[in-house]
Amino acid sequence: MAERQDGLSRRDVLKLAGSGALGAALSGVSLADDAKFTLPPLPYAEDALEPHIDARTMGIHHGKHHAGYTSKLNAAIEGSDLVGMSIEEILGNLDAVPADIRAAVRNNGGGYANHGLFWQIMSPDGGGEPSGELARGIAKDFGSYAEFQFAFSVAAKSVFGSGWAWLVVDSGALSVSTTPNQDTPLMRGKTPILGIDVWEHAYYLHYQNRRADYIDAWFKVVNWDKVDELYRAAG
């Protein structure tokens, strides 16, 4: 039975913490009818992002790595109060997750959420520069798109070992940040709207140790329309 304080269960607390724009940022992840997390399909073919991201990498990245995070997350939360909750609700308040499963939920839940966003913000028709409200936000908070791209690229290149670089909305403002391993800005109360996976599994088959080349190529498939949508939802 769920623990209750002042009439609220742990599930109630997590739902309140995870409400609002956080859900919009992770709309690509979902629960099946039996309340288990399911692997979201790619929104394009595995070879659709070539030559920038190759089909073999996409197939392994989605079908092996993301699928693995999905199954391990379900195994970690089985039988707990977390079953039936959205991933942003869970990650938005990790302190309320039972201590004995917290590390597994952090690692696999983070991997599940991060990749759910990652597939969405890429497109075979991507690249170029953002427009509309996002472009205005970038100009306000970074000075120009070129300055943003430089800051984001530097952050992505600077991640030691495995991790992510992010464009996040924090108290209404845009900023660039990084997280180690599969940590997500959701754990820090920030809303991610753009993220690049710099784990070696995201690029090594095609780029080997040339992470900088991968980052430069990745910008050519960024789906700025989707990022703008997430930015407006986070506002």
DODRENDREN-400722 format. One record per residue: residue in three letters; x, y, z of N, C-alpha, C in turn. Coordinates in pm, whole numbers, plus 50000, padded with zeros to 5 digits. Example, Ala and Ser with C-alpha at 12.3 -4.5 7.8 and 13.67 -1.06 7.14 Angstrom:
% residues 2
<pt 'ALA' <51319 49431 50780> <51230 49550 50780> <51320 49670 50780>>,
<pt 'SER' <51285 49775 50708> <51367 49894 50714> <51290 50003 50787>>,
% end
This chain:
% residues 235
<pt 'MET' <50085 49881 50000> <50000 50000 50000> <50089 50124 50000>>,
<pt 'ALA' <50047 50228 49930> <50128 50349 49921> <50135 50418 50056>>,
<pt 'GLU' <50253 50473 50089> <50268 50549 50211> <50198 50683 50194>>,
<pt 'ARG' <50135 50732 50300> <50061 50857 50290> <50110 50956 50395>>,
<pt 'GLN' <50119 51082 50355> <50150 51191 50445> <50054 51303 50412>>,
<pt 'ASP' <49980 51352 50515> <49884 51460 50495> <49787 51427 50384>>,
<pt 'GLY' <49748 51300 50375> <49646 51261 50279> <49696 51237 50140>>,
<pt 'LEU' <49827 51250 50115> <49881 51230 49981> <49970 51107 49981>>,
<pt 'SER' <49952 51020 49882> <50041 50907 49866> <50166 50950 49793>>,
<pt 'ARG' <50268 50861 49792> <50388 50890 49715> <50353 50916 49569>>,
<pt 'ARG' <50258 50841 49517> <50215 50861 49379> <50158 51001 49359>>,
<pt 'ASP' <50077 51049 49456> <50019 51183 49445> <50128 51289 49443>>,
<pt 'VAL' <50227 51272 49532> <50336 51369 49538> <50411 51375 49407>>,
<pt 'LEU' <50442 51258 49351> <50517 51254 49226> <50437 51312 49112>>,
<pt 'LYS' <50308 51288 49111> <50225 51343 49003> <50223 51495 49009>>,
<pt 'LEU' <50214 51551 49129> <50216 51695 49142> <50350 51752 49098>>,
<pt 'ALA' <50458 51684 49135> <50591 51732 49098> <50614 51723 48949>>,
<pt 'GLY' <50552 51628 48883> <50579 51605 48741> <50479 51666 48648>>,
<pt 'SER' <50388 51749 48699> <50284 51805 48613> <50337 51918 48527>>,
<pt 'GLY' <50256 51965 48432> <50292 52081 48353> <50371 52047 48230>>,
<pt 'ALA' <50469 52134 48201> <50540 52126 48074> <50631 52005 48064>>,
<pt 'LEU' <50666 51942 48176> <50755 51826 48169> <50697 51718 48080>>,
<pt 'GLY' <50566 51698 48086> <50504 51594 48006> <50517 51620 47858>>,
<pt 'ALA' <50507 51746 47818> <50515 51779 47677> <50651 51746 47619>>,
<pt 'ALA' <50756 51761 47699> <50891 51738 47650> <50919 51592 47622>>,
<pt 'LEU' <50839 51503 47678> <50865 51361 47662> <50746 51290 47602>>,
<pt 'SER' <50676 51358 47511> <50554 51301 47454> <50581 51179 47368>>,
<pt 'GLY' <50707 51153 47338> <50737 51036 47257> <50744 50907 47335>>,
<pt 'VAL' <50737 50912 47467> <50741 50791 47547> <50603 50762 47600>>,
<pt 'SER' <50574 50635 47624> <50436 50600 47654> <50427 50476 47742>>,
<pt 'LEU' <50306 50458 47796> <50272 50340 47872> <50175 50255 47792>>,
<pt 'ALA' <50192 50125 47797> <50099 50035 47732> <49976 50018 47821>>,
<pt 'ASP' <49877 49945 47772> <49754 49925 47847> <49780 49856 47981>>,
<pt 'ASP' <49885 49773 47988> <49913 49703 48113> <50006 49784 48204>>,
<pt 'ALA' <50021 49913 48174> <50098 50008 48256> <50248 49987 48247>>,
<pt 'LYS' <50296 49909 48152> <50439 49896 48132> <50485 49999 48029>>,
<pt 'PHE' <50607 50046 48046> <50663 50137 47947> <50691 50059 47819>>,
<pt 'THR' <50666 50122 47706> <50687 50058 47577> <50791 50135 47497>>,
<pt 'LEU' <50861 50063 47412> <50961 50126 47326> <50889 50203 47215>>,
<pt 'PRO' <50903 50336 47210> <50836 50411 47103> <50903 50383 46969>>,
<pt 'PRO' <50827 50372 46862> <50888 50349 46731> <50964 50472 46684>>,
<pt 'LEU' <51063 50451 46601> <51130 50564 46538> <51031 50637 46449>>,
<pt 'PRO' <51035 50770 46445> <50943 50845 46360> <50988 50853 46214>>,
<pt 'TYR' <51087 50773 46177> <51140 50770 46041> <51213 50637 46025>>,
<pt 'ALA' <51251 50604 45904> <51324 50479 45879> <51465 50486 45937>>,
<pt 'GLU' <51524 50370 45965> <51657 50367 46025> <51762 50434 45937>>,
<pt 'ASP' <51742 50433 45806> <51841 50493 45716> <51806 50636 45678>>,
<pt 'ALA' <51701 50693 45738> <51650 50823 45694> <51745 50938 45725>>,
<pt 'LEU' <51833 50922 45824> <51921 51031 45863> <52059 51022 45800>>,
<pt 'GLU' <52078 50924 45712> <52206 50913 45641> <52223 51032 45547>>,
<pt 'PRO' <52346 51076 45521> <52474 51017 45564> <52520 51063 45703>>,
<pt 'HIS' <52439 51145 45768> <52483 51206 45894> <52483 51106 46009>>,
<pt 'ILE' <52379 51024 46018> <52374 50915 46115> <52336 50789 46038>>,
<pt 'ASP' <52421 50688 46045> <52403 50571 45959> <52297 50476 46012>>,
<pt 'ALA' <52243 50395 45921> <52133 50304 45954> <52174 50200 46058>>,
<pt 'ARG' <52296 50149 46049> <52338 50046 46145> <52341 50102 46287>>,
<pt 'THR' <52395 50223 46300> <52396 50286 46432> <52254 50308 46482>>,
<pt 'MET' <52166 50356 46396> <52028 50381 46438> <51960 50252 46483>>,
<pt 'GLY' <51981 50145 46407> <51917 50018 46441> <51962 49964 46576>>,
<pt 'ILE' <52092 49969 46601> <52145 49921 46729> <52106 50015 46843>>,
<pt 'HIS' <52115 50144 46817> <52087 50244 46919> <51942 50234 46968>>,
<pt 'HIS' <51850 50224 46873> <51709 50216 46908> <51669 50074 46950>>,
<pt 'GLY' <51703 49977 46868> <51655 49841 46890> <51725 49764 47000>>,
<pt 'LYS' <51846 49807 47037> <51920 49739 47143> <51931 49826 47269>>,
<pt 'HIS' <51989 49945 47254> <52013 50029 47371> <51883 50084 47430>>,
<pt 'HIS' <51802 50151 47348> <51677 50207 47401> <51584 50095 47448>>,
<pt 'ALA' <51580 49987 47373> <51497 49873 47414> <51544 49816 47547>>,
<pt 'GLY' <51675 49814 47567> <51729 49763 47693> <51691 49850 47811>>,
<pt 'TYR' <51699 49981 47794> <51656 50071 47902> <51508 50049 47934>>,
<pt 'THR' <51429 50026 47831> <51285 50007 47851> <51257 49884 47935>>,
<pt 'SER' <51316 49772 47898> <51289 49648 47970> <51344 49652 48113>>,
<pt 'LYS' <51460 49713 48131> <51518 49720 48265> <51442 49817 48355>>,
<pt 'LEU' <51387 49923 48297> <51303 50014 48374> <51178 49942 48423>>,
<pt 'ASN' <51114 49868 48334> <50994 49793 48374> <51025 49693 48484>>,
<pt 'ALA' <51140 49627 48472> <51178 49529 48575> <51203 49597 48709>>,
<pt 'ALA' <51262 49717 48705> <51295 49787 48829> <51171 49832 48905>>,
<pt 'ILE' <51068 49877 48833> <50951 49933 48902> <50841 49831 48926>>,
<pt 'GLU' <50858 49710 48876> <50753 49609 48891> <50717 49590 49039>>,
<pt 'GLY' <50587 49597 49068> <50539 49578 49203> <50547 49700 49293>>,
<pt 'SER' <50593 49814 49239> <50607 49935 49319> <50494 50033 49289>>,
<pt 'ASP' <50486 50140 49367> <50387 50245 49344> <50414 50323 49216>>,
<pt 'LEU' <50530 50303 49154> <50565 50377 49034> <50495 50323 48910>>,
<pt 'VAL' <50445 50202 48916> <50377 50142 48801> <50254 50226 48767>>,
<pt 'GLY' <50243 50263 48640> <50130 50343 48594> <50158 50492 48589>>,
<pt 'MET' <50273 50534 48640> <50309 50676 48637> <50389 50706 48511>>,
<pt 'SER' <50387 50831 48468> <50465 50870 48352> <50611 50885 48392>>,
<pt 'ILE' <50699 50878 48293> <50841 50882 48322> <50883 51018 48377>>,
<pt 'GLU' <50820 51126 48328> <50857 51258 48378> <50811 51276 48523>>,
<pt 'GLU' <50703 51213 48561> <50658 51217 48700> <50758 51147 48791>>,
<pt 'ILE' <50809 51036 48744> <50905 50959 48824> <51038 51033 48837>>,
<pt 'LEU' <51092 51078 48723> <51224 51139 48724> <51222 51278 48784>>,
<pt 'GLY' <51106 51342 48785> <51095 51476 48841> <51110 51480 48992>>,
<pt 'ASN' <51103 51365 49056> <51120 51360 49201> <51181 51226 49241>>,
<pt 'LEU' <51306 51208 49205> <51373 51082 49235> <51384 51054 49384>>,
<pt 'ASP' <51386 51159 49465> <51398 51137 49609> <51281 51057 49666>>,
<pt 'ALA' <51167 51059 49596> <51051 50985 49643> <51050 50841 49593>>,
<pt 'VAL' <51144 50807 49507> <51154 50669 49458> <51219 50584 49567>>,
<pt 'PRO' <51167 50465 49595> <51226 50380 49698> <51376 50361 49678>>,
<pt 'ALA' <51449 50370 49787> <51595 50368 49780> <51650 50242 49715>>,
<pt 'ASP' <51582 50129 49733> <51636 50003 49682> <51628 49992 49530>>,
<pt 'ILE' <51546 50075 49466> <51537 50072 49320> <51576 50205 49257>>,
<pt 'ARG' <51618 50301 49339> <51642 50436 49287> <51751 50440 49181>>,
<pt 'ALA' <51861 50370 49203> <51970 50372 49105> <51926 50311 48973>>,
<pt 'ALA' <51854 50201 48977> <51807 50137 48854> <51707 50226 48781>>,
<pt 'VAL' <51621 50292 48857> <51523 50383 48795> <51594 50505 48737>>,
<pt 'ARG' <51692 50556 48808> <51767 50671 48760> <51837 50639 48628>>,
<pt 'ASN' <51908 50529 48624> <51986 50494 48506> <51898 50454 48388>>,
<pt 'ASN' <51805 50363 48412> <51723 50312 48302> <51607 50403 48268>>,
<pt 'GLY' <51550 50468 48370> <51446 50567 48343> <51502 50686 48268>>,
<pt 'GLY' <51622 50729 48308> <51687 50838 48235> <51716 50800 48092>>,
<pt 'GLY' <51769 50680 48071> <51796 50634 47935> <51670 50624 47852>>,
<pt 'TYR' <51563 50579 47915> <51435 50567 47845> <51384 50705 47802>>,
<pt 'ALA' <51384 50800 47895> <51333 50933 47866> <51422 51008 47767>>,
<pt 'ASN' <51553 51003 47789> <51645 51076 47703> <51632 51034 47557>>,
<pt 'HIS' <51626 50904 47534> <51616 50856 47396> <51479 50884 47336>>,
<pt 'GLY' <51375 50883 47419> <51243 50918 47368> <51240 51057 47311>>,
<pt 'LEU' <51312 51150 47375> <51322 51286 47323> <51417 51292 47204>>,
<pt 'PHE' <51528 51220 47212> <51631 51224 47108> <51576 51192 46970>>,
<pt 'TRP' <51496 51086 46958> <51441 51050 46827> <51349 51160 46774>>,
<pt 'GLN' <51275 51224 46862> <51179 51325 46819> <51244 51449 46761>>,
<pt 'ILE' <51360 51487 46816> <51417 51616 46775> <51514 51601 46659>>,
<pt 'MET' <51506 51487 46589> <51580 51470 46464> <51482 51439 46352>>,
<pt 'SER' <51522 51473 46230> <51436 51450 46114> <51521 51449 45988>>,
<pt 'PRO' <51483 51368 45887> <51553 51373 45759> <51537 51508 45690>>,
<pt 'ASP' <51437 51585 45732> <51414 51718 45677> <51466 51827 45770>>,
<pt 'GLY' <51551 51789 45864> <51599 51884 45963> <51716 51966 45915>>,
<pt 'GLY' <51780 52031 46010> <51894 52117 45978> <51853 52262 45965>>,
<pt 'GLY' <51945 52343 45920> <51917 52486 45908> <51918 52553 46044>>,
<pt 'GLU' <51833 52654 46057> <51824 52729 46182> <51680 52735 46229>>,
<pt 'PRO' <51658 52753 46359> <51521 52765 46409> <51457 52895 46365>>,
<pt 'SER' <51325 52898 46375> <51250 53018 46341> <51145 53041 46449>>,
<pt 'GLY' <51067 53145 46432> <50956 53170 46521> <50997 53201 46664>>,
<pt 'GLU' <50916 53154 46758> <50937 53187 46899> <51070 53134 46951>>,
<pt 'LEU' <51110 53015 46906> <51238 52959 46950> <51354 53046 46905>>,
<pt 'ALA' <51350 53092 46781> <51457 53179 46730> <51467 53306 46813>>,
<pt 'ARG' <51353 53361 46850> <51354 53482 46933> <51409 53452 47073>>,
<pt 'GLY' <51373 53336 47127> <51425 53299 47258> <51575 53279 47256>>,
<pt 'ILE' <51626 53216 47151> <51770 53195 47139> <51843 53328 47126>>,
<pt 'ALA' <51787 53418 47046> <51849 53550 47031> <51852 53625 47164>>,
<pt 'LYS' <51745 53612 47241> <51737 53682 47370> <51837 53625 47471>>,
<pt 'ASP' <51847 53493 47476> <51926 53430 47582> <52070 53399 47544>>,
<pt 'PHE' <52100 53397 47413> <52237 53366 47370> <52299 53477 47286>>,
<pt 'GLY' <52218 53565 47232> <52269 53672 47146> <52244 53646 47000>>,
<pt 'SER' <52264 53520 46957> <52240 53481 46818> <52239 53329 46810>>,
<pt 'TYR' <52191 53277 46696> <52194 53133 46677> <52338 53083 46673>>,
<pt 'ALA' <52427 53157 46608> <52567 53115 46598> <52630 53102 46737>>,
<pt 'GLU' <52598 53195 46825> <52653 53188 46961> <52595 53069 47037>>,
<pt 'PHE' <52465 53042 47017> <52406 52924 47079> <52473 52797 47028>>,
<pt 'GLN' <52488 52784 46896> <52544 52663 46839> <52687 52640 46889>>,
<pt 'PHE' <52761 52747 46902> <52898 52735 46954> <52896 52685 47098>>,
<pt 'ALA' <52811 52746 47181> <52804 52707 47322> <52758 52562 47337>>,
<pt 'PHE' <52661 52522 47257> <52609 52386 47265> <52716 52286 47220>>,
<pt 'SER' <52785 52317 47111> <52889 52227 47060> <53003 52211 47159>>,
<pt 'VAL' <53044 52322 47219> <53151 52316 47320> <53108 52228 47437>>,
<pt 'ALA' <52983 52244 47480> <52933 52162 47591> <52934 52014 47555>>,
<pt 'ALA' <52886 51982 47435> <52879 51842 47392> <53018 51780 47379>>,
<pt 'LYS' <53112 51859 47330> <53249 51809 47315> <53318 51792 47450>>,
<pt 'SER' <53274 51868 47549> <53343 51869 47678> <53298 51757 47772>>,
<pt 'VAL' <53190 51687 47739> <53141 51580 47827> <53249 51473 47838>>,
<pt 'PHE' <53292 51444 47959> <53395 51343 47980> <53329 51206 47988>>,
<pt 'GLY' <53373 51115 47902> <53312 50983 47901> <53175 50988 47836>>,
<pt 'SER' <53076 50933 47903> <52941 50921 47847> <52848 51023 47908>>,
<pt 'GLY' <52756 51075 47827> <52660 51171 47878> <52584 51240 47767>>,
<pt 'TRP' <52527 51354 47800> <52442 51430 47708> <52470 51579 47721>>,
<pt 'ALA' <52443 51652 47613> <52439 51798 47617> <52296 51839 47585>>,
<pt 'TRP' <52250 51947 47648> <52109 51984 47641> <52087 52133 47617>>,
<pt 'LEU' <51977 52164 47552> <51917 52297 47555> <51794 52282 47643>>,
<pt 'VAL' <51789 52357 47752> <51680 52342 47848> <51609 52474 47870>>,
<pt 'VAL' <51486 52463 47918> <51411 52578 47965> <51415 52573 48117>>,
<pt 'ASP' <51465 52680 48177> <51479 52687 48323> <51426 52822 48369>>,
<pt 'SER' <51314 52821 48438> <51249 52944 48485> <51223 53040 48370>>,
<pt 'GLY' <51182 52985 48256> <51145 53065 48141> <51259 53102 48049>>,
<pt 'ALA' <51382 53076 48089> <51499 53112 48008> <51564 52988 47950>>,
<pt 'LEU' <51629 53006 47835> <51702 52899 47769> <51845 52895 47820>>,
<pt 'SER' <51898 52776 47839> <52038 52761 47876> <52089 52627 47827>>,
<pt 'VAL' <52220 52616 47816> <52287 52493 47776> <52343 52426 47900>>,
<pt 'SER' <52327 52294 47908> <52382 52220 48021> <52423 52081 47975>>,
<pt 'THR' <52491 52009 48062> <52529 51871 48034> <52488 51784 48152>>,
<pt 'THR' <52473 51655 48124> <52449 51558 48231> <52536 51436 48206>>,
<pt 'PRO' <52583 51371 48312> <52662 51249 48295> <52573 51128 48273>>,
<pt 'ASN' <52628 51027 48209> <52560 50898 48195> <52421 50917 48135>>,
<pt 'GLN' <52316 50864 48201> <52180 50883 48150> <52099 50977 48239>>,
<pt 'ASP' <52165 51062 48315> <52092 51163 48390> <52021 51257 48293>>,
<pt 'THR' <51913 51316 48339> <51832 51405 48256> <51807 51535 48329>>,
<pt 'PRO' <51791 51646 48258> <51757 51773 48323> <51629 51766 48405>>,
<pt 'LEU' <51542 51671 48375> <51420 51656 48454> <51452 51633 48601>>,
<pt 'MET' <51565 51570 48627> <51605 51542 48765> <51647 51669 48838>>,
<pt 'ARG' <51671 51777 48762> <51713 51904 48820> <51602 52009 48811>>,
<pt 'GLY' <51484 51965 48774> <51372 52058 48764> <51373 52143 48640>>,
<pt 'LYS' <51448 52103 48538> <51456 52177 48412> <51389 52097 48301>>,
<pt 'THR' <51341 52166 48200> <51272 52101 48090> <51363 52091 47968>>,
<pt 'PRO' <51403 51971 47927> <51487 51956 47807> <51403 51970 47681>>,
<pt 'ILE' <51452 52048 47585> <51383 52060 47456> <51473 52018 47340>>,
<pt 'LEU' <51601 51999 47367> <51696 51953 47265> <51809 51882 47337>>,
<pt 'GLY' <51849 51767 47286> <51957 51695 47350> <52034 51610 47251>>,
<pt 'ILE' <52164 51601 47271> <52247 51515 47188> <52313 51409 47276>>,
<pt 'ASP' <52303 51288 47233> <52363 51173 47300> <52510 51165 47259>>,
<pt 'VAL' <52601 51179 47355> <52743 51166 47322> <52805 51041 47384>>,
<pt 'TRP' <52721 50944 47420> <52774 50810 47447> <52835 50758 47316>>,
<pt 'GLU' <52940 50679 47327> <53004 50629 47205> <52910 50544 47121>>,
<pt 'HIS' <52811 50478 47183> <52720 50396 47102> <52639 50479 47005>>,
<pt 'ALA' <52633 50611 47026> <52554 50698 46938> <52627 50732 46808>>,
<pt 'TYR' <52759 50710 46805> <52832 50756 46687> <52954 50672 46648>>,
<pt 'TYR' <53000 50580 46733> <53131 50520 46712> <53141 50435 46586>>,
<pt 'LEU' <53035 50368 46547> <53041 50284 46427> <53075 50365 46303>>,
<pt 'HIS' <53027 50488 46299> <53046 50572 46180> <53160 50672 46197>>,
<pt 'TYR' <53173 50729 46317> <53269 50837 46338> <53389 50795 46422>>,
<pt 'GLN' <53391 50672 46473> <53497 50626 46562> <53518 50729 46676>>,
<pt 'ASN' <53639 50780 46693> <53664 50873 46804> <53643 51019 46767>>,
<pt 'ARG' <53583 51045 46651> <53567 51183 46603> <53434 51241 46652>>,
<pt 'ARG' <53425 51260 46781> <53299 51311 46837> <53263 51448 46778>>,
<pt 'ALA' <53362 51532 46756> <53335 51665 46702> <53268 51657 46565>>,
<pt 'ASP' <53312 51562 46482> <53250 51546 46350> <53105 51501 46364>>,
<pt 'TYR' <53079 51411 46458> <52942 51366 46483> <52854 51481 46526>>,
<pt 'ILE' <52903 51566 46615> <52823 51680 46662> <52792 51774 46547>>,
<pt 'ASP' <52892 51804 46465> <52869 51892 46350> <52766 51833 46255>>,
<pt 'ALA' <52774 51702 46230> <52679 51637 46140> <52539 51632 46200>>,
<pt 'TRP' <52531 51612 46330> <52401 51602 46398> <52318 51728 46380>>,
<pt 'PHE' <52382 51843 46380> <52307 51968 46361> <52234 51970 46227>>,
<pt 'LYS' <52278 51890 46132> <52215 51888 46000> <52086 51807 45998>>,
<pt 'VAL' <52054 51740 46109> <51929 51664 46115> <51840 51709 46231>>,
<pt 'VAL' <51875 51817 46298> <51791 51866 46408> <51657 51914 46354>>,
<pt 'ASN' <51551 51868 46416> <51415 51904 46377> <51374 52029 46456>>,
<pt 'TRP' <51406 52145 46401> <51381 52269 46474> <51233 52297 46494>>,
<pt 'ASP' <51149 52248 46405> <51005 52265 46425> <50959 52196 46552>>,
<pt 'LYS' <51012 52075 46576> <50976 52002 46698> <51033 52072 46821>>,
<pt 'VAL' <51155 52120 46811> <51216 52189 46925> <51138 52316 46958>>,
<pt 'ASP' <51094 52387 46855> <51011 52506 46876> <50880 52470 46945>>,
<pt 'GLU' <50821 52359 46904> <50697 52311 46967> <50718 52283 47116>>,
<pt 'LEU' <50828 52217 47148> <50859 52186 47287> <50888 52313 47367>>,
<pt 'TYR' <50954 52408 47304> <50984 52536 47369> <50856 52609 47405>>,
<pt 'ARG' <50764 52615 47311> <50638 52683 47337> <50557 52611 47444>>,
<pt 'ALA' <50562 52479 47445> <50490 52403 47547> <50550 52424 47686>>,
<pt 'ALA' <50682 52441 47691> <50749 52460 47819> <50727 52599 47876>>,
<pt 'GLY' <50687 52693 47788> <50664 52830 47834> <50542 52843 47919>>,
% end
